[in-house]
Amino acid sequence: MTMIDQDRAAGPQDDLSTGALVEVHNRFDGAWNGGFVLEELVAAEGGCRIRRISDGAVFPAVLPLSRVRPRR
């Protein structure tokens, strides 16, 4: 099990609510990137939308909660 898998197993959904500062898992390099806010939980799709802090842009895609964690 990798460190990323361990982080996910620890409960990536814990403490996630609208307005929370979050990090997003980058599928390309495996890093967790900060600078985002949880904009909206989308229960019907089991995920969320995020907003980039630097320019306020809301990403249109719904991300799975497994790719989002509270900022550390």
C-alpha positions in Angstrom: 0.0 0.0 0.0 1.4 3.4 -1.0 1.3 6.5 1.2 -1.4 7.9 -1.0 -3.5 4.8 -0.5 -3.0 5.0 3.2 -4.1 8.6 3.2 -7.3 7.6 1.3 -7.9 4.7 3.7 -7.7 7.1 6.6 -10.9 8.9 5.4 -10.4 11.5 2.8 -14.0 12.6 3.2 -13.5 13.5 6.9 -13.9 17.2 7.6 -15.0 18.0 4.1 -17.7 20.7 4.0 -18.5 23.6 1.7 -15.9 26.4 2.1 -13.2 24.0 3.5 -9.7 24.5 2.2 -8.7 21.4 0.4 -5.9 19.6 -1.6 -6.6 17.8 -4.8 -4.8 14.6 -5.9 -3.0 15.0 -9.2 -3.4 11.8 -11.2 -0.3 12.6 -13.4 2.4 12.9 -10.7 0.7 11.6 -7.6 1.1 14.8 -5.7 -1.5 16.6 -3.6 -1.9 20.2 -4.6 -3.3 22.9 -2.4 -4.9 26.2 -3.3 -8.5 25.1 -3.6 -11.8 25.5 -1.7 -14.6 22.9 -1.7 -17.3 24.8 -3.6 -20.1 22.3 -3.6 -20.8 18.7 -2.5 -22.7 16.8 -5.3 -24.4 13.9 -3.4 -26.1 12.6 -6.5 -22.7 12.0 -8.1 -20.8 11.1 -5.0 -18.3 13.9 -5.4 -17.7 17.6 -5.3 -16.8 20.7 -7.2 -13.8 22.8 -6.3 -12.8 26.5 -6.7 -9.3 27.6 -7.3 -8.3 30.3 -4.8 -5.9 32.2 -7.0 -8.6 33.3 -9.6 -11.9 32.1 -8.1 -12.5 29.8 -11.0 -14.9 26.9 -10.2 -14.0 23.7 -12.0 -17.0 22.3 -13.9 -16.1 18.7 -13.4 -17.4 16.8 -10.4 -14.3 15.2 -8.7 -14.7 12.0 -6.7 -14.2 12.5 -3.0 -11.3 10.1 -3.1 -9.3 12.8 -5.0 -10.0 15.6 -2.4 -8.7 15.9 1.2 -8.7 18.6 3.8 -5.7 20.9 3.6 -2.8 19.8 5.7 
